[in-house]
Amino acid sequence: MKPVIFLPEAEQEMLEAARYYESQASGLGIDYLSEIERAVVAISESPMTWPILEDELRRRLVRRFPFGILYHIEPKEIIIVAVTHLSRRPGYWRGRI
């Protein structure tokens, strides 16, 4: 397993989405964070599993929620570039790589 590092912007996106879901229904934000955690563990255990989106950047979809985790595999770690909503602002994260 490789360690996983979130870019600050990706962590902020994740937390903002969790706050939004929690405001919609009690416990939903926690459910969202649990699904993100499950996806991140899967990425850490088997980073080559998910398809390349572009330029060595891979995407793992999140179960139950319309989000994808965009990540880049480095020799010693995995960098989470974005936790992005799948139908909002496509490509906004490109400046992060």
C-alpha positions as a printed NumPy array, in Angstrom:
array([[  0.   ,   0.   ,   0.   ],
       [  1.238,   3.442,  -0.912],
       [  0.467,   6.426,   1.297],
       [ -2.18 ,   8.785,  -0.033],
       [ -1.741,  12.569,   0.121],
       [ -4.578,  15.021,  -0.612],
       [ -3.776,  18.34 ,  -2.241],
       [ -5.245,  21.04 ,   0.024],
       [ -7.799,  21.967,  -2.661],
       [ -8.956,  18.355,  -2.944],
       [ -9.352,  18.045,   0.812],
       [-11.335,  21.295,   0.88 ],
       [-13.644,  20.03 ,  -1.902],
       [-14.252,  16.811,  -0.007],
       [-15.102,  18.626,   3.233],
       [-17.37 ,  21.16 ,   1.49 ],
       [-19.344,  18.337,  -0.12 ],
       [-19.629,  16.57 ,   3.243],
       [-20.987,  19.752,   4.843],
       [-23.49 ,  20.146,   2.004],
       [-24.739,  16.548,   2.315],
       [-24.982,  16.864,   6.093],
       [-27.108,  19.995,   5.653],
       [-29.47 ,  18.004,   3.436],
       [-29.974,  15.102,   5.845],
       [-28.482,  14.21 ,   9.19 ],
       [-25.806,  11.544,   8.759],
       [-25.556,  11.905,   4.993],
       [-22.291,  13.85 ,   5.25 ],
       [-20.802,  11.014,   7.311],
       [-22.024,   8.505,   4.715],
       [-20.322,  10.556,   2.016],
       [-17.031,  10.675,   3.922],
       [-17.238,   6.913,   4.534],
       [-17.596,   6.283,   0.803],
       [-14.677,   8.611,   0.076],
       [-12.57 ,   6.762,   2.642],
       [-13.513,   3.391,   1.143],
       [-12.505,   4.638,  -2.324],
       [ -9.2  ,   6.073,  -1.053],
       [ -8.312,   2.78 ,   0.66 ],
       [ -9.049,   0.919,  -2.586],
       [ -6.851,   3.37 ,  -4.504],
       [ -4.041,   2.904,  -1.983],
       [ -4.239,  -0.888,  -2.181],
       [ -4.468,  -1.123,  -5.957],
       [ -3.755,   2.223,  -7.659],
       [ -3.424,   0.86 , -11.213],
       [ -6.975,  -0.552, -11.213],
       [ -8.847,   2.555, -12.316],
       [ -8.669,   4.049, -15.785],
       [ -6.477,   6.905, -16.894],
       [ -8.565,  10.007, -17.5  ],
       [ -5.75 ,  11.998, -19.119],
       [ -1.991,  12.467, -18.742],
       [ -1.422,   9.701, -16.168],
       [ -4.261,  11.057, -14.038],
       [ -6.649,   8.307, -12.968],
       [-10.237,   8.462, -11.743],
       [-11.962,   6.306,  -9.165],
       [-15.726,   6.777,  -8.968],
       [-17.37 ,   7.036,  -5.559],
       [-20.217,   4.659,  -4.748],
       [-23.646,   6.253,  -3.964],
       [-22.519,   9.816,  -4.719],
       [-21.861,  11.589,  -8.052],
       [-18.169,  12.179,  -7.335],
       [-14.877,  10.981,  -8.694],
       [-11.478,  10.965,  -7.061],
       [ -8.74 ,  12.103,  -9.438],
       [ -5.278,  10.929,  -8.507],
       [ -1.738,  10.663,  -9.758],
       [  0.613,   7.809,  -8.878],
       [  4.074,   8.907,  -7.765],
       [  6.94 ,   6.509,  -7.025],
       [  6.432,   6.66 ,  -3.249],
       [  2.904,   8.036,  -2.818],
       [ -0.435,   8.699,  -4.419],
       [ -1.551,  12.308,  -4.821],
       [ -5.286,  13.066,  -4.73 ],
       [ -5.645,  15.995,  -7.127],
       [ -9.416,  16.522,  -6.869],
       [-12.595,  15.155,  -5.353],
       [-14.85 ,  16.334,  -8.117],
       [-18.579,  16.336,  -8.757],
       [-19.082,  14.465, -12.019],
       [-21.416,  16.974, -13.654],
       [-20.019,  20.328, -12.533],
       [-17.18 ,  22.401, -13.985],
       [-15.368,  19.763, -16.028],
       [-11.609,  20.173, -16.116],
       [-11.341,  22.888, -13.445],
       [ -8.656,  20.83 , -11.677],
       [ -6.225,  20.811, -14.649],
       [ -4.171,  23.674, -13.176],
       [ -3.375,  21.527, -10.136],
       [ -1.192,  19.028, -11.958]])
